[in-house]
Amino acid sequence: MKIKIGMSQTDITPPARVLLQGQVYTRISETVESPLTAQVFAVQSADAVLVLCACDVASVSRAFCDRVRELVRQRCPDLAPESIVISATHTHTGPVFWRTVNPHFLASKYLPPQAAFSEDITIPEDVWQVDRCFPYLAEKASGAICAAWEGRRPAAVSPAFGRAVTGHCRRAVYDDGSAQMYGRTDTVNFRELEGGNDSGIELLYIFTEDQKPLGVLVNVACPSQCVESKHFISSDFWGKARDRIKARLGDDFIVVGLCSAAGDQSPRDLVRRSLTHRRRTDPDMYGLDGASELGARIAGVVLDKLPAAQAAPPADSGILKHQVMTVDFPLRRVTLAERDAARQKLADYIAQSGKQTFDARDMAALRLYSGILERFEEQQQRMFFTAEIHVARLGDIAFATNPFELFLDFGNQIRAQSEAAQTFLIQLACDAGRYLPTEKAERGSHYSAYVFSGYTGHEGGDLLVRKTVDTIRQQFITQNDEGARS
């Protein structure tokens, strides 16, 4: 069966200053360093459809996805909304557009009524907040999806694979078994990084019938957060990669950036980073130099692998399958002892501080305890976090999504067991499921592995792996049976 493909790209940068999502303190954009974009890939074969929409934002909510799908349904009634996957590149310099600002520092019912946060969070009137950013981004994303769908035409795909170092494990483990996100390694107590990294880059090039390059899907195991603490709007290293690629291939060439399993990854090499010694290492991965470096590495792979992909006979046909699952992941729970300990530690911290106004460091500690208490109450009301999972097959390639900041080990398990010749993993898709840590990370604790850092724990990760691998296997078995019958 011949495939039809449509691709589109659109600028989704709000035309105003915005609150920036991704840190535990308020940031307001001062300038636009680089535009935010939505990049869309839509493929159809017979009655099967898969639409991937990647947005330069920190995360997307289920409500946002529902709204985008509803707008698409109104504009493109022949496109099934459930075929649409919306994901985030996880830039920390995009707008707060679906949740309240400073979720970690909101007044908690577990804090004394006189407690206050010292940061001035008065928002100027010219700053766009959720009520303006949400509909603006939904309108832009839905428009990009419809443009790709309406522009679909006979096309061909050519898969490729490359390597470039992008992400590193950001959790340091110490001699007592504890772990810390971005922990110091220049100490005798440091033992190891908790996990590995993945230098593999999955590529899928798209060509017209006359083999003109249309675009590429690029799957990288690293969140785009080199400039995560800055006060400007930026697409981070994805913007730098696109700029380099387009300089060679033209502005119409579309680069769909897909973040693979990378919940415990970041652009920073903790081993070569030192607070006390000068080390020869990467450019500053907390700034634009680092974003440019990673963008150059990704662009280099995309440009280097293109000639071979173009020379190989691109596939213009193939069975496309797309399955959407609703999975109940067990909610990670707090024990009675943990609740009581958190309640006591919260009271002790407040009493010992002697404060009524708390700064960011105080509030991070207070959130640790109040977060445990909040989860205890939440687990009395529900037992599961329900998530939408997509698994699709195009030729010998598999696509698998999840809504989490998924730790790399789970992604490695899926890829290793997958029946596909190549597996594209897309995290932070169709909802914001927070972190999904490994059992080792839960033992080490700290941010990203705290009980309130995510909805589900390692049991949920095991469930995700089993469901994903089994669904891919069934899609391959079905296709092989059909091929034998034909």
C-alpha positions in Angstrom: 0.0 0.0 0.0 1.4 3.4 -1.0 1.9 5.9 1.8 1.0 9.5 1.9 2.9 12.0 4.1 2.4 15.6 5.0 4.8 17.7 7.0 4.5 21.2 8.4 6.2 23.7 10.7 4.9 26.8 12.4 6.1 29.4 14.9 4.3 29.0 18.2 6.2 31.8 20.0 3.7 33.9 22.0 3.7 37.6 20.8 4.3 38.9 24.4 6.3 38.3 27.5 5.4 35.1 29.3 6.0 33.2 32.4 8.7 30.5 31.7 8.0 26.9 32.7 10.6 24.6 34.1 12.1 25.9 37.3 10.9 26.2 40.9 10.9 30.0 40.9 9.2 32.6 38.8 10.9 33.7 35.6 9.5 36.2 33.1 10.8 36.3 29.6 12.7 39.5 28.7 13.5 38.7 25.0 13.1 36.0 22.4 16.4 34.3 21.9 15.1 31.9 19.3 11.5 31.0 18.2 9.5 28.1 19.5 8.0 25.9 16.8 5.6 23.0 16.3 6.9 20.4 13.8 4.4 17.9 12.4 4.7 14.6 10.6 1.5 12.9 9.3 1.5 9.6 7.5 -1.4 7.6 6.1 -1.5 4.1 4.6 -5.0 2.7 3.7 -7.1 3.5 6.8 -4.2 3.8 9.2 -2.9 7.2 10.3 -0.2 8.5 12.6 0.4 12.2 13.3 3.3 13.3 15.4 3.3 16.9 16.6 6.5 18.0 18.5 6.3 21.3 20.3 9.1 23.4 21.8 7.6 23.5 25.3 8.5 21.8 28.7 5.4 19.5 28.7 1.9 19.2 27.5 -1.2 18.4 29.6 -4.1 16.0 28.8 -6.4 19.0 28.7 -4.2 20.7 26.1 -4.1 17.6 23.9 -7.8 17.3 24.1 -8.3 20.9 23.1 -5.9 20.6 20.1 -7.7 17.5 19.0 -11.1 19.2 19.3 -9.9 22.1 17.1 -8.5 19.6 14.6 -11.8 17.7 14.5 -13.6 21.0 13.7 -11.2 21.9 10.9 -10.2 18.5 9.5 -13.2 16.2 10.1 -11.6 13.4 8.1 -8.6 13.2 10.5 -9.3 10.9 13.5 -8.3 12.9 16.6 -7.0 9.8 18.4 -4.3 9.4 15.7 -2.6 12.6 16.9 0.4 12.4 19.3 1.5 15.7 20.8 4.9 15.8 22.5 7.3 18.2 24.1 11.0 18.7 23.4 11.2 19.7 27.1 12.7 23.2 26.7 12.7 25.1 30.0 12.5 28.4 28.2 9.0 28.1 26.8 5.7 29.5 28.2 3.7 28.4 31.2 0.5 27.6 29.3 -1.4 24.9 31.1 -0.8 25.0 34.8 -0.5 27.5 37.6 2.9 29.3 38.0 5.3 27.9 40.7 3.5 24.6 41.5 6.2 23.7 44.0 5.8 27.0 45.9 2.0 27.4 46.1 0.7 27.8 49.5 0.0 24.4 51.0 -2.6 23.5 53.5 0.1 21.7 55.4 2.1 25.0 56.1 1.1 27.4 58.8 -1.2 30.2 57.7 1.4 32.8 58.4 4.0 31.2 56.1 4.8 33.2 53.0 7.3 32.9 50.1 9.8 35.8 50.0 10.0 36.0 46.2 7.9 38.8 44.7 5.6 37.0 42.2 3.6 40.0 41.2 3.1 39.5 37.4 3.0 42.7 35.2 -0.2 43.1 33.2 1.6 42.8 29.9 2.8 39.3 30.6 0.7 36.5 29.1 -0.4 33.9 31.6 -2.2 30.6 31.2 -5.5 32.1 30.1 -3.9 33.6 27.0 -1.1 31.2 26.3 -3.2 28.0 26.4 -5.6 29.0 23.6 -2.8 30.6 21.6 -0.7 27.5 21.5 -3.7 25.2 21.0 -4.7 27.3 17.9 -1.1 27.2 16.5 -0.6 23.5 17.1 -3.9 22.5 15.6 -3.2 24.7 12.6 0.1 23.0 12.1 -1.5 19.5 12.3 -4.2 20.4 9.8 -1.6 21.9 7.4 0.4 18.7 7.5 -2.7 16.5 7.1 -4.1 18.6 4.2 -0.7 18.7 2.5 -0.1 14.9 2.5 0.9 13.4 -0.8 2.7 10.3 -2.1 6.1 10.2 -0.5 8.8 7.8 0.7 10.8 7.2 3.9 14.4 6.1 4.5 15.5 5.2 8.0 19.1 5.8 9.3 21.0 5.7 12.5 23.8 7.9 13.8 25.7 8.7 17.0 26.4 11.9 18.9 26.9 12.5 22.6 24.0 14.6 23.8 22.7 13.4 27.2 24.5 12.3 30.4 23.0 10.8 33.6 22.4 13.6 36.0 22.1 11.6 39.2 25.3 11.0 41.3 25.4 8.1 43.8 27.5 8.2 47.0 29.1 5.7 49.3 26.0 5.5 51.6 23.8 4.5 48.7 22.1 7.9 48.5 21.8 9.8 45.2 21.4 13.5 44.2 20.2 15.1 41.1 23.1 17.2 39.8 25.1 16.0 42.8 28.8 16.9 43.2 31.2 14.3 42.0 34.5 16.0 43.1 34.3 14.3 46.5 35.7 11.1 47.9 32.2 10.0 48.7 31.2 9.9 45.0 30.9 6.4 43.7 29.1 6.4 40.3 26.6 7.9 38.1 23.3 6.1 38.7 22.7 5.3 35.0 24.2 5.4 31.6 23.6 7.5 28.6 22.5 6.8 25.0 24.5 8.3 22.2 22.3 6.7 19.5 20.2 9.0 17.3 17.3 7.4 15.4 16.6 9.0 12.1 13.8 8.8 9.5 14.2 10.9 6.4 11.1 11.8 4.3 11.4 12.3 0.5 9.0 13.4 -2.3 8.4 10.9 -5.1 11.3 12.5 -7.0 13.5 12.0 -4.0 13.6 15.6 -2.9 14.2 15.8 0.9 11.1 17.0 2.8 12.2 16.5 6.4 13.5 14.2 9.0 12.4 12.7 12.4 15.2 12.9 14.9 15.0 10.9 18.2 17.5 12.0 20.9 17.8 10.8 24.5 18.3 14.2 26.0 15.9 17.0 27.1 16.5 20.4 25.6 17.5 22.3 28.7 21.0 23.9 28.2 19.5 27.3 28.9 16.9 26.2 31.5 17.5 29.0 34.0 17.6 31.9 31.5 15.0 34.7 31.3 14.4 34.5 27.6 12.3 32.4 25.2 14.4 29.8 23.5 14.0 26.5 21.6 17.4 25.5 23.2 19.6 23.1 21.2 16.7 22.0 18.9 16.6 25.5 17.5 20.3 25.5 16.9 20.2 22.1 15.2 17.4 23.3 12.9 19.2 26.5 12.0 22.3 24.5 10.9 20.3 22.0 8.9 18.1 24.6 7.2 21.2 26.6 6.3 22.2 23.6 4.1 18.9 22.2 3.0 16.6 25.2 3.0 13.9 26.7 5.2 11.3 24.3 3.9 13.2 21.2 5.3 11.4 20.2 8.5 13.1 18.8 11.5 10.8 17.0 14.0 12.7 16.8 17.3 11.5 13.8 19.4 12.8 13.4 23.0 13.5 9.8 23.8 13.5 8.2 27.3 15.6 10.8 29.2 14.1 11.4 32.7 17.5 11.0 34.3 19.5 12.7 31.5 20.7 16.2 30.9 23.3 17.9 28.6 25.8 18.0 31.5 28.8 15.8 32.2 28.8 15.6 36.0 32.1 13.7 36.1 34.1 16.5 34.4 32.2 19.2 36.1 33.9 20.5 39.3 33.1 23.3 41.7 36.6 23.4 43.0 38.9 22.6 40.1 39.3 23.9 36.5 38.5 21.0 34.1 38.8 20.8 30.4 35.4 19.8 29.2 32.4 20.8 27.0 31.3 24.3 26.5 29.0 25.7 29.2 26.0 23.4 29.2 24.1 26.0 31.2 24.2 28.5 28.4 23.9 29.2 24.7 27.4 27.9 24.0 26.3 24.5 25.2 23.0 24.7 23.2 25.0 25.6 20.1 27.4 22.7 20.7 24.6 20.1 21.0 22.8 21.6 18.1 25.9 21.3 16.0 26.3 17.6 17.0 22.8 16.7 16.1 22.9 18.7 12.8 26.1 17.0 11.9 24.6 13.6 12.2 21.5 14.6 10.2 23.5 16.1 7.4 26.1 13.3 7.4 23.6 10.5 7.1 21.4 12.1 4.5 23.3 11.2 1.3 23.3 7.5 2.1 19.6 7.6 3.0 18.9 9.4 -0.3 21.0 6.9 -2.3 19.2 3.9 -0.8 15.8 3.2 -2.4 13.4 5.0 -0.1 10.3 3.0 0.8 7.1 4.4 -0.7 4.8 1.7 0.6 4.3 -0.4 3.7 1.7 -1.5 6.2 1.1 1.2 8.8 -0.5 0.1 12.1 -1.3 2.4 15.0 -2.7 1.3 18.3 -3.8 3.5 21.2 -4.0 2.0 24.7 -5.3 3.3 28.0 -3.1 2.0 30.7 -3.7 2.3 34.5 -0.3 2.7 36.2 -0.3 2.0 39.9 0.0 5.2 41.9 3.2 5.4 43.9 2.1 5.3 47.6 3.2 6.7 50.9 3.1 4.5 54.0 1.7 5.5 57.4 5.2 5.8 58.8 6.3 8.0 56.0 3.3 10.2 56.4 3.9 10.6 60.2 7.7 11.2 59.7 7.0 13.9 57.0 4.4 15.6 59.3 6.9 15.8 62.2 9.8 16.9 60.0 7.7 19.7 58.5 6.8 20.9 62.0 10.4 20.7 63.1 11.7 22.6 60.1 9.3 25.4 60.6 9.9 25.6 64.3 13.7 25.5 64.0 13.8 28.1 61.3 12.0 30.7 63.4 10.7 32.2 60.1 7.4 33.3 58.8 8.8 34.2 55.4 10.7 31.5 53.5 13.1 31.7 50.5 13.5 29.3 47.7 15.8 27.0 49.6 13.3 26.8 52.5 10.4 26.1 50.2 12.2 23.3 48.5 12.6 21.5 51.8 9.0 22.3 52.9 7.8 21.0 49.6 9.6 17.7 50.3 7.5 17.1 53.4 4.2 18.6 52.2 4.5 16.6 48.9 4.5 13.4 50.9 1.4 14.5 52.8 -0.3 15.5 49.6 0.4 12.1 48.1 -0.9 10.3 51.1 -4.3 12.1 50.8 -4.3 11.6 47.0 -3.9 7.8 47.3 -7.0 7.7 49.5 -9.0 8.9 46.5 -7.4 7.0 43.6 -5.2 4.0 43.0 -4.0 4.6 39.5 -2.6 7.2 37.1 -4.3 6.6 33.8 -2.3 7.3 30.7 -2.7 7.2 26.9 0.0 5.2 25.2 0.6 5.0 21.5 2.4 2.2 19.6 2.7 2.3 15.8 4.5 0.5 13.1 5.7 1.9 9.8 7.6 -0.6 7.7 10.2 -2.1 10.0 10.1 0.8 12.4 8.2 1.1 15.6 7.1 4.2 17.4 6.2 4.1 21.1 5.0 7.0 23.3 4.6 7.6 27.0 3.7 10.7 29.1 6.6 10.5 31.6 10.0 11.8 32.1 11.0 8.2 31.6 14.3 7.0 33.1 16.7 5.8 30.4 16.9 2.2 31.7 13.2 1.6 30.8 13.8 3.0 27.3 16.8 0.7 26.9 14.6 -2.3 27.9 12.0 -1.4 25.3 14.5 -1.0 22.5 16.4 -4.1 23.4 13.3 -6.3 23.4 11.5 -4.6 20.4 10.9 -6.7 17.3 11.5 -3.6 15.2 14.7 -2.9 13.3 14.5 0.6 14.8 12.4 1.9 17.7 11.5 5.6 18.1 10.6 6.3 21.8 8.7 9.6 22.5 8.4 10.7 26.1 6.3 13.6 27.5 3.6 12.7 25.0 -0.1 13.4 25.3 0.1 14.3 29.0 2.5 15.3 31.8 3.1 12.2 33.8 6.1 13.6 35.7 9.2 11.4 36.5 9.2 7.7 36.2 12.3 6.4 38.1 13.9 3.1 38.4 13.9 1.0 41.6 17.6 1.9 42.1 16.7 5.6 41.9 13.9 5.2 44.4 16.3 3.7 46.9 18.7 6.6 46.3 15.9 9.1 46.6 16.3 12.9 45.9 14.5 15.0 43.3 13.1 13.0 40.3 12.8 10.0 42.6 10.9 11.4 45.5 7.5 9.8 45.8 5.8 13.1 44.7 8.2 13.6 41.8 6.0 11.2 39.8 2.7 9.5 39.8 4.0 6.0 39.4 7.2 4.2 40.3 9.3 1.4 39.0 6.4 -1.0 39.0 4.7 1.4 36.5 7.9 1.4 34.5 7.9 -2.4 34.3 4.3 -2.3 33.2 5.1 0.2 30.5 7.9 -1.9 29.2 5.8 -5.1 29.1 2.8 -3.4 27.4 4.9 -1.6 24.8 7.1 -4.6 23.9 4.1 -6.9 23.7 2.1 -4.5 21.5 5.1 -4.0 19.1 5.5 -7.8 19.0 1.8 -8.3 18.1 2.0 -5.7 15.3 4.9 -7.5 13.8 3.3 -10.9 14.1 0.2 -9.7 12.5 2.1 -8.1 9.6 4.2 -11.2 9.1 1.0 -13.4 9.0 -0.5 -11.0 6.4 2.7 -11.1 4.3 2.6 -14.9 4.4 -1.0 -15.0 3.3 -0.4 -12.6 0.4 
